Amino acid sequence: MTPSTYMAKKKETTKKKTSFSEAIGIPSFVNSEKTNFTVGILLLFISVFMVISFISFFSTGQNDQSIIQHPIAGDLRNESMIFSNTCGSIGAYVAYFFITCCFGFPAFLIPAFLIFTSLRLMGAYKVDLVKWFFGSMLAMIWSSVACAKFINPLLSGQVYNAGGGHGDYVCRYLESLAGTPGLIGILAVTAIIFLTFVSSETITYVRKAMNPYGYISRRIKFNVNEKNEVEQATSTIVAPAATIPSQPTMDDLLKDPDTDNAPVSTEEPEAEYEQANTIDLTNDDVSDINTKPSKPNDDPEFTVLEGVQEEAATGNDLSTEEILSTPINPREPYTKYTFPGLDLLKKYEDNKDYTTKEELLANKKRIIEVLNSFGVQIREITATVGPTITLYEITPAEGVRISKIRNLEDDIALSLSALGIRIIAPIPGKGTIGIEVPNAHASIVSMESILNSRKFQETKMDLPLALGKTITNEVFMVDLAKIPHLLVAGATGQGKSVGLNAMIGSLLFKKHPNELKIVLVDPKKVEFSIYNPIANAFMAQVPDVDEDPIITDVTKVVRTLKGLCTLMDHRYDLLKFAGVRNIKEYNEKFVNHRLRSVDENGNPLHEYMPYVVVIIDEFGDLIMTAGKEVELPIARIAQLARAVGIHMIIATQRPTTNIITGTIKANFPGRVAFRVGSMIDSRTILDRPGANQLIGKGDMLYLNGNEPVRVQCAFLDTPEVEAIAMHVNEQEKAGLTPQYPMDLPEPIEEGGEGGGAGAADVSSWDPLFVQAAHAIVRTQIGSTSMIQRQFSIGYNRAGRLMDQLEKAGIVGAAHGSKPREVLFADEQALDNHIASVRGRAV
């Protein structure tokens, strides 16, 4: 016996000392569900009794007060029914104590807290009792004083004080020390401090109340005259770009002081020149553009547009229930699974003022100066403010060449002292040229603000990826099922990992474990480790001795990709038998009872197909270590797997041509580019420059068509990901999710035909052939993973054994991820079969 074995046995035999309370069962009694439920019922009864007695006190308190203040022996028993309170003598005494002697009207918070406590004990709701206790206590104390000061003077002739004895005493005491203004000030300050800790939005409302002019001026379009004085426009309101197609004509132009003395041509009357209309250039409707040219030396019109205000979601649960109305529920047997809620995400302060008026005017002035210095005249400028970027759309004068403006990119960046600007010449669908300028102070786009929108909650996308917000402050979402594969690239520390977390997080918020399976490949071994708690519920893997579903070994990556190819072929066979073209049509037929789930022999025939999303981080490392062995199955999956619901997201920090080859680029139409170090890398990932001019920190370009879209990626921090993963893990522990990862089909190894022995080639049988055959017949489980575990051998040897058993007629052919059919029911018949095979071989 080894020392470690002896220590283990000794540890097992050591008994824990038990206290007297444990010996008689007090802890088990106190912590039992029945005890908690019983106490909860009692507290609920007491709280309802108190509420009824409080309400009855307002009409009967005057009759009962004299009896309570001058009690006589036997009054408490109320045998002669002298108490008028609905709840008898006990109710009269309870109401008198809490309302008259203690807190007055706010005493109702005491039974309210008891109700929450009872619901928590009965398990009906999860309530943070500590938070509710301190909140209710502070609110009751403050309200008692406030009622004594403001409400009690209105209640003339009542026997009780609105704030009770406590409120009356504290009110008179503070008023004697600080007077009436001091008392009111103390109440106001304490209320603001309390509300600040309850909700951070209190700070925003107080700031707006302190500066109403600034708040109104941000909502109303402003004009700047020659003396830099701000004038309020009485009839022109800045509206969100998505709701009003065009803006009214401006009466005044935004002018700079140093452009007053510009020479004006006198060859034509002044009235012949008309000011151009101020329009919303972020809208596709450009029919209202005034095509009459303005004076070449006019100061261009300047319009500031607010971004789109996304409508918030109506609930905390962001999942949909439409699919549950079908005859077959694809979520069975896990129909009680609870989706992650918005309370798991951190709510950042949403500051809509992404930039200042002074910054906008300064940038406008510098852009005009640079363009004028190179002889480029413009008619108007429209600024659309986003979280990190402001888009200045300029309308050039007649005869200005677009290439002339495009070549001034570096000069404009130098004038603005910006980290990097990007010129879009022209903006697709608009007769304007865009200049994207970073804001002086970037704002955080939280994942909570993205998911807490009706656009995400009511989406009909099969695999929604909520990426972030555009320059116009719109929630930007794409459907991975339609892309159908995504290539992500970016330098180290520019937001690539946070972007992958946002993609995974948005899928977990919308998809049920039966509807989605994820394959995570992490050569760095640390990026995806936080998703370990969701392994059994949401992940898929090839059966192996290694139980870690997050793939970190390169050899296992190759086997997993080949297993996905086998799964893809199996799914295409099912689509062929069902007579459909894609996974959506197949699942629709299945859940509506239009496909047979079993054949004549009772074997599984059709089954619900979940989407499979393969996410590979550090793709460059895989190419360097495995090369073509990894690239070929990826290319095959990318070419064919869209119809069967297998989609890929691969990410790399080195978008070079030897990593992102032509085969990969041809099959990955969706591209996400974070900031890269050079223009060559940008051309590799996007086929154009632009990614090298991003500002980092989640600033990215999304391309799936002609022109890339600039998006500020949503920020999903590590603690938020851990909270989501732990929520799913708690569901798994409660039995509400699958208890094991989905098994991918065992891949067919190259050379397997030659490696396995035929029925007649008995001499090539593996030494473990007979033992493996008996183990399979004995357990009636024909799977390679069972052989691996039973005999502690590697996958390749177990696979060859299974091939030999199939050729010997002991197990049937492979059927995807299902175990093979065992063709013998007992070991005696197996021994006879093996003997006959050996006899034929001789």
N, C-alpha and C positions, 0 to 999 in steps of 0.2 A: 504493500500500500504506500503510495507516494505521500510526502508531507502535505501537498496541496489537497489531496483527497481526504486525508485525515482531518485537516483543518476545516474543510467544507462540512464533513460529517459532524465535527464537534460544534460548528456554528449552528447547524440545523437542530442539534439536540439541546441547545441552550434555551431555557425558558425565560420569557420576559416576566419580571415581577409585576404582580397585579396589586392595585391599591384596594382598600376596603370598599370604596364606592364602585369600583369595577367589579369586585367580587359579588356584590349584591345586585348588580345590573343597573345602576343609576344612569351612567352615560348612555347605554343603549336605549333606556326608556326615554330620556330627555331628547335624544337625537332621532327618535323613531318618527316615521311619517304620520302614524296614527296620533301620537301625542301632539305634534305640530298642528295637525288638522283640527284636533279637538280644541286646542287653545285658540286657534284662529276662529272657530265657530263662536266660542265664548266672547272673544273680543268684538266680533261683528255684532253680536247681540247687545253687548254693553254700549257700543258706539251708537247703534240705532236707538236704543233706549235713551241715551243722552240727548240725541237730536230731537226726539219727540218731546222730552221734558223741557228742553230749551225753548222750543217753539211754543209750547203751551204756557211757558212762564210769562211771555209777553202779554197775554190776556188774563192770566190768573195770578200773577205775581203779587199784585196789590192786595188781593184777598188773603194770600198765604203768608204775607210778610209779617203781619202782627202775630200770627201763630208761631212762626219760626223764631222771631225775636223774643217772644215771651212764652216759652214752651211750658206745658203742664205734663205731669206724669201720665203716660198712656197716649199722648198725642201721636207719637211716632207710629203706633200700631194702627191709627186711623180707623178705629172700629166704628166711630160715628160718622165717618166720611166728611170730616171737617176740612180736608184739603181739597182745593179746586183743581190742582194740576192733573193732567190726564194720566200721568204716571204715578199718581198717589203721593204719599208722604216722602218716599225716597226720591222721586223725581223732583218734588218741590225743594227739598234740601240740596240736591245736586245742582239744580238750576240756580238756586239762590247763591250757593257758594261760588260757582264758576262765573256767573254773569254779574251778580251784584258785588260780591266781595273781591273777585279776581280781575277778569279781563273784559267783561262786557260783551259786545257783539263778537269780537275776535275769538271768543271762547269756542266758537263753532269749529275752529281749526283743530281742537283737541280730538273730538270724535272723528274728524276727517283723517287725522293721522292714524288713529286706531283702526279705521277702515282699511287704509293702505297696509298696515301691519298685519291685519287678519288675512287679507288677500295674499300677502307674501307667505304667511305661514301655511295657508291652505294650498299653495302652489298654483293659484290661478294666474298671478302676474309676478313678474320679476321686478321688484321695486328696491331702489337703493334707500334703505331705511335711515342710514346715517345722514344722507343728504336731505331727505324729507324731514327728519327730526330737527336739524339745525335750521333749515329753511322755514319750517312752520313755526318754530319757537321764536326766531327773530322777527318774522312777519307778525306774529301775534303780539309781541311786546311793542313793536312800533305802531301797529294799528290801534292798540289799546290807548296809547297816548294821543294819537291823531283823532280818534273818535271822541275822546274826552274833550279835546280842544274845539273841534269843528262841528261835530254832530250833536253833542250833548246840549248846546244852547238851543237847538231846534226842537228838543224833546221836553216840552214844558209839562209839568204835572205828573211825571213818571217817578216811580219809586226807585228806579235804578239809574245808574250812570251808563251812558253809551260805551264808555271805556272801562267800566268797572271801578272797583276801589283802587286797583293798581294804577290804571290810567289817570284817574282823578288826582291821586297823590303825586305821581311823577310830573303831571302837567303843572300842578300848582307849584311844585318845588322848582322846576326849571324856569317857570315864568317869574318866580320871585327872584331867581338869580340873574337871568338874562333878559327878562321882559318878553313881551309878545313877539317882537321881531326876532329875538334870539331863539325862542322856541320854534318858530316857523323855520328859521334857517337850519337849526339842528335837525328837524324832521326832514327837510329837503335834502340836506347833505347825506344823512344816513340812508335815505331812500335811494339816492343815486349810487352810493357805494354798494348797497345791497344788490341793486339791479345790475351793476357792473359785473359783480361776481356771478350773478345768475346767467347773464347773457352778454357777450362781448359787443353785441349790436347796440347796447346802451351808449357806448362811447361814440359811435357814429351819429346817433340821434342827438346827443349833447353837442357834438361839434357842429352839426347843422343848425341847431338852435342858437349857438353862440355866434355863428357866421351865416345868417340867412341870405345876405347879399351875395356872398361867394357861392352858396348853393344854387340860388336862382340864376346867377350869371352863367353857371355851367350848363344850365338847361336852356338858356336863351341865347340865340346867335348874337354876337357882338361885332361891332364895326369900330375901327380905329381911324380917327380923323388925323389931320395934319399935325395937330399938337399932341398926338399920342393920348388923347382923352377917350375913354371908353364910353360909347353911347349905346344905350339899350334899344334894340330894334323892337318896335311895338307890334309888328305883324309877322315877323319871320322867326319861326321856332325851328330849332335844329331837331329833326326827327330821326329815329333810327333808320339806317339805310334799307332795312328789309321791309319796312312798312309803308313808306311814302316814296313813290317812284321819282318825283322831281321836286325841287325846291322852288319857292317863289322868287321873283326877281328882286335883287337887293337894291336898296335906294342909294347906298353909299358903297364905296370900294375900300378894301383894306389897303391903306397906303403907308409908305414909309416916309419919314421926314426928309430924307436926303434925296428923294426922287421928285420933289416939288418943282425944282427948277429945270426939269428936262424940257428941251425945246419942243414946241408944238407947231406943226405945220399949219399955215394960214391960207393955203391955196383953196381950201374948201370951207364952207361954213361949219361952225362947231356942231350945229344941230344935225348934220348929216351922219355924224358918228353916233352909234347906239351902243350902249353898254351890253355886253354879252349876258345872257341869263345865267344865273347860278343854278346848277342842276346837280343832281345826285349821280355822280359818275360811277358809283358802285352798283348801279342798277343797269340791267341790259337795255332798258328802254331809253334810247337816245334820240327820240323823234323830236324832242323839244329844244334841241341845240339850235342856237341862233347862228346861222351860217354866215351872217354878214361880218366881214372882218373888222376887228377893232383897230384903233390907231396903233401903229407900230410901237410908239413910245409910251403908251398907256401903262400905268401900273396894273398888273394883272389882278383879276378878281380872286379873292382868297376865301374859301369855304371850309369850315371844320365840321366833319360829320362824326356823330357818335356811333359806336358799334351796336350790333344787334343785342337786345336784351332777351336772353333765353328764358323761357318760361320754366319755372321750377317744377320738379316732380310733385305729384300729389301724395305720395306715400313713401315709407321707408323701404318697402320691398320693391325691388326693381324688376322682378321676374314677371312673365306673362303666363296666363293659364289657358290659352286658346287650345293647345294641343290636347288638353285633358278631356275635351268633350267628345273624343273619338271612342268607338267601341272598345278598342284595345288601348289601355293606358301605358305608354312606353316608359313611364316612370315607376311602374310597379317593379318590385314590392316596396319601393322607397318613396311612396307618395307623401309621406310626412316630412320629407327633407325640407329644411328651412334655408332659404337663400341668404347669403350675407346681406346685411343692411348698411345703410349709410352711417349708422352710429359707430361703425368700425373705422371710419375714416376721419382724419383730422380736418377740422373746418378752419381754414385760414381767413383772415380778415380780407374781405373782397373790396379792395379800393378801386372804384371805377375811374378815378382820376389818374390815368396812366401817365399823363404828362401835363405840363402847365401851358397857359396861354403865352407866357413870355418865351418859352422854348419853341413853341410852334411859330411864332412871329419871327424869332431869330433865325430859325432854319429856313423859313420862307424867304427872308431877306437875303441870306447867303446864297441860296439856290438861284435867285434872280440875278444877283451880282455876278456869279460865275458864268451863267448862261449869257448874260448881256455882254460880259467882257469878251466872249468868243463870238459875238454877233448873232446869238440865238434869241429870237423874240417869242414870247409866249403870251397867250390870251388869258388864261385863268389857271388857278391851282386849287385842288381839292385835297384836304388832308383827312385821312381816315386813321384814327388812333386805335392801336391795338395794345395788348398787354406788354409786349417788348419792342414792337416795331411800329413806326408810323409810316403809312404809305402816302406819299405826295404824288398825286396824279396831275400832270401838267398837260395842258392843251396847247400845242405849238401854234404859232402863227402860220399863215399861208406861205408855202414855199420853203419851209424848214425841213431839211433832210434828217431822217431819223438816225442815220449812222453818225451824224455830227454830234447828236446828243449822247449816243452810246459811247463814243470815244472820250467823253468828258467824265467818265466814271471816277477816275483817280483824282481829277481836279475838284470834283464836288466833294469827295471824301476828305480831301485835304482842307477845303474851306469849312466843312462842318466839324472837323476834328473828330470824326466818328470812327468807331472800331472797324467798321466795314459796311459799305453801302452796296446795294444791288439795283441795277437798272433793268427794268422790263420794257423793252421797246419793240413793238407796242404791246399794250395789255390786250390779250385775246378778247375779242368781242366788243372792244371799246376803242374809240378814236383818241386815246390818250397814251401817254408814256408814264410809267410808274418809276418812282425813286423810293426805295425802301431805306429808311434811316432808323437806326436803333435809338430807343428812348434813353434819356440820361439815367433813369432808374427803372430797371426791369421789374415787373410784377410776377409773383408766383401764380401759376395756373394750377390750382389744386385738383386732385382727382375727384374730390367731393363735389366741386363746382361743375365738373363735367358730367358725372353720373347723376347728380341731382338736377336733372333737366327732363322735360317731357320728351325731348328728341331722343334721348337714350332710353327712357322708360317705355316709350311706345314704338320703338323701332321694330321693323319686321325683318331685319337682317338675320341670316342664319348664324353667322359668326361675327358679331359686331366687335370691332376694335375701336375703342374711344381713344383717339390719339392726343387731342388737345384742343386748342382754340386758334382760329385764324386771325388775320389782322383785323377783320371786322367783328371780332369777339364772338364769332359763331362756333358752336361745338362742332368739331371736325371728327367724323366717324367714317369708317370704311367697312365693307363686308369682305372678310377674308375668303368667304366661299365664292366670291365673284372675281377676286383679284387674279388668280387663285393662290399665288405664292408670293412671298414677300422677301425682299433682300434688304437688309439693314446694315449700314456702314457708318463709321464715324471714328474719329481719333479718341484716344484714351481720355476719359474724364469729361466728355462733351455731352453725356446724357444717354448713351446707348443702352446701358443696363437699366436705367430708369424707364426708358421707352419700352423695353421688353417686359418689365414689371407691369407697366400700364396696360399692355396688350393682354397679358395673362390675367391681370386683375379684372379687366372688363369682361373677359370670357367667363370667369368664375362668378361674376355677379349676375349673369344672364342664363347660363346653361346648367342643366341638371346633370348629375354624374352619369346617368344613363344616356344622356344626349351628347356628351363630349368626353373624349379621352385625349390626354396630352402625353407626348413623348419628349422628355427633356434630355438634351445632350450638353454636358458641361465639362469640357476638357480641363478647365481651371479648377474644378472640384469645389468651388466656394460660391459661385454666383447664384446657383439655383438651390443651394442647400436649405434655404428658408422654406422651400416648398415640400420638404420631407413629410410634414403632417398631412398633406393632401394626397399622398402616394396611393393609398388603397382606394380612395374615392374617385380620383380623376385620372390616374396615370395608367399607361400600358407598357408592357415589357415582354421581352422574350424569356420564357422560363429558363432559369439558370440557378446555379448554386449560390451566386451572389444575389442577395435579396434586396439590394439597394436599387430602387426603380429609376433613380436619377443616374444616367449613364455617364461615367467618367473614364472608362477604359476604351481605348481606340478599337481594340479587337471586338469588344461588345457592340460598339457603334456599327461596325460592318455587319455583324450578325443581325442587329436590330433593323438596319436598312433593308437587308435581304428578307427579313421576316415581314417587313411592311410591303415589299414587292409581292411576296407570297399572299399576304392578306388582300392586296389589290387584285391579284389574279382571281382569288376566290370570290371576292365581291363582284367582279365582272361576270363570273359564271352565274352568280345569283341574279344579277340584273338581266342576263340573257334568258334565264329560265322564267323570270317574272315578266319579260317583255316590256321593259322600261329602259330609259336612257340615262337616268342619273339617280343619285341617292335620294333626292327629295321625292321623286315620283315613287320610288321603291318603298320608302317609309310611309308615304301616304296610302299606298295600297295595303301595306301590312297592317297599319293601325285601323283600317276600315274593313278588315276581314276579307280582303280580296286576294290574299295569298295563303296558301296552306302552310301551316307551321311545322307539320310532320308529314312523313310519307306513309305508305301503306304498312311499313314495318314499325312505325312509331319512332323512327329516327328523325332528329331535327332536320328540317328542310329549309325553312326561311326564318329569319330572326331580324329584330330591329337593329339597324346599323347606326351606331353613334359616329359623329364626326371625329376624326383623328387629326390633331394638330401637332406637327413635329417642329420643335424649336431647338435650333442648334446655335450655341454661342461659341465664339472663337473658331469660326469655320476655317480660318487660315491655318490654325494649328493642326486641324484634321487633315488638310490637304498636304501639309508638310510631312506628316507622319504616315499617312495611308495613301495619299495620292489618288490614282485612278480607281483604287478599290472602293473609295468613298464617293468619288465624283460620279461614277457610272450609275449606281443605284439611285443617287439623288436625282440625276438627270432623268432616269426612267420614271421615277415617281412624279417628278415635276411635269413630265410630258403627258402622263396617262391618268394620274390619280385624282384629278379634279372631279370627274363624274362619280367616283365612288366615295367622296367625302374625305379624302386624305390631303391635307394642305401643309405646306412647309413655310417656316420662317427661319432664315439663316442670317447670322450676324457676324461681322468681322470688323476688326479695327485697322486692317490693312487692305484697303480696296485696290490691290494691284492686279495687273493682268494675269499674273501666274496664279493668283488666288481666285479671282472672279473671272473665270475663263469665258470664252464665247459661248460654250454649251450652257453654263450656268445663267449667263445674262439672257440668252434666248428663251429660257424657260421660266424666268422670274420677271414677269412684266411689272410687278409692283416694286417700287424702290423707295426706301426711306434713307435720307442722307443727313446725318448730323455734321457738325463742322469737321472738315478734313484739313490736312496740312498744306496741300498743294492743288493747283488747278488740274494736274494730271489725274490725281485721285478723284477729283470731282467729275472729270470726264469719264473715268472708268465706271463710276457708280451711276451717274445720271446722263452720260453722253453729252454733257455740256458743262460749262463752268457755273459756279454759284455756291456750291457747298463750301468752297474755301473762303467765302465772304460772310458766312454765318458768324454769329457772335457767341456761340456756345451756350452752355447751361440749358440745354433742352431745345434750343432753336434748331429747326430742321426743315427740310424740303421733302415733300411727298410727291412722287411722280408715278402716274399710271395713265399716261396719255401724252398729249402734246406738250403741255406746260406744267412745270412743277408748282405746287401750292405750298406757301410758307406757313408753318404751323409752330406754335409754341407748345411743346410736349407737356402733357399733364405730369405733375409731380406726385409720385406714389412712393412714400418713404418706407424704409425697411420696417419700422414698427407697425405701420399700417398693413404691410404684406403679412407680417407675423400674426396680426390680429385676424386677418381673413383666413389664414391657414389654420389657426387654432379654432376658429369657428367651425370650419369644415371638419376638423379633427374631433371636436366635441360631438358633431352629428354622427361621425363614424362610431365613436364609443357608445352612443345611444342606439346603435343598430339601424340608423336611418340612411346609411350609404353602403355601397359595396365594401366588403371586408378584405378584399384582395384586389391587386391591380389586374386589369384585363390582360390576359395572355395573348400575345401575338403568335401567329403560326410559326412553327419551327422552320427555319430556312433550309432549303435544299442545298447542301454543300456541293461545291464543284468537285467533280471526280467521284461523287458518291456511288455512281453505278459501278465504277471499277473497283472501289474500295470494298463494297459489300460482296459477300459470297452468294452465289446462286444456290438454288435448292440442291443441285447435284454436286456443287463444289464444297463438299463437307470438310475437306482439309483446310479450307480458308476460313472456317467458322472461328469466331472469337472464342478464347478460352472461357469466357463468361456466358457463352451463348445459351447453354442448357439451363444454367442458373437463372439467367434473365427471363427465359421462356417460362420457367416454373413460377417466378415471381409475378409475371404478368398474368398468368392464368389463375394463380392463387388470389390476387387482388382484383382481377378483372379490370385493370386500368392499363391501357396501352399508350403510355406517353414516355417520351424521351427523358423528361425531367424526373419522372419516377425512377427510371433506371439510374440516372445520375445520383439521386439521393440514396437509393438502395445500396449501390455498390461503390459510392464515393469515387466516381470516375469523371473525366472531362466530358464536355459536350460532344466533341468530334467522335470519340469512341462510342458514346451512347447513341449518337445518330447512326453510326455504322451498324451497331447491334440491332437497332430498330429496322434498318433496311434489310439486314439478313433475316430477321424474324418475318418481315413481310414477304420476302422471296421464298421463305420456307413454308409459307401458308399458315403461319401461326396468328398473325394480326392482319387486319385489313389495311386499305390504303388510307392516306392522310386526308382529313376533312377540315382544312383550316386550322383553327386553334383548338378544335375538339379532340379528345383522346381517340386513338384508333380503336376500331372494333376488335375485340378478342374473339377468335374463331373457335376456341375450345372452352368447354364449361368445367372440365375437371382435369387433374394432372395425369390420371391413368390414360385417358384418351390422348393427352399430349405425348406421353412416353411412347405409345403405340405409333403415333404419327412420326416422331423423330426416328424411331427404329426403322420405319418403312422408308423414310427419306434416305437414311444411311444405307439401307439395303439396296435401294435403287442406284445409289452412287457407286456401290461396289460392283 
